[in-house]
């Protein structure tokens, strides 16, 4: 899977405990319960509330869309179906991005100018 340069550098610098990136302290793959518990502990330690690991995937989708990535490009990173990407963007991004609103008004104004 392609990754951004900062993550690539961090992975290259980290100790390799096995072929998987996300492993528990025993070097084994996380179980769902084990990961959820560790995630909750990390959030509590950082005093973060109301955030799930899946929220990070949604944030990734919105950030990729905001820089102009296509649904196919986003899907290649997150593994989401195009319909799911659309749903996430409609729910969390499209309605709350002020730049999209400004762009729409700018297009409206340009498209309705009377010719001189």
RAGI-V285311 format. One record per pair of residues at least 24 apart in sequence whose ideal C-beta (glycine too) atoms are under 6 Angstrom apart, sorted by the first residue. I is the first residue (numbers start at 0). J is the second residue. Records with the same first field share a line. If there is no record, write none. Layout:
I=J ; J
This chain:
57=87 ; 91
60=84 ; 87
61=91 ; 92
64=88
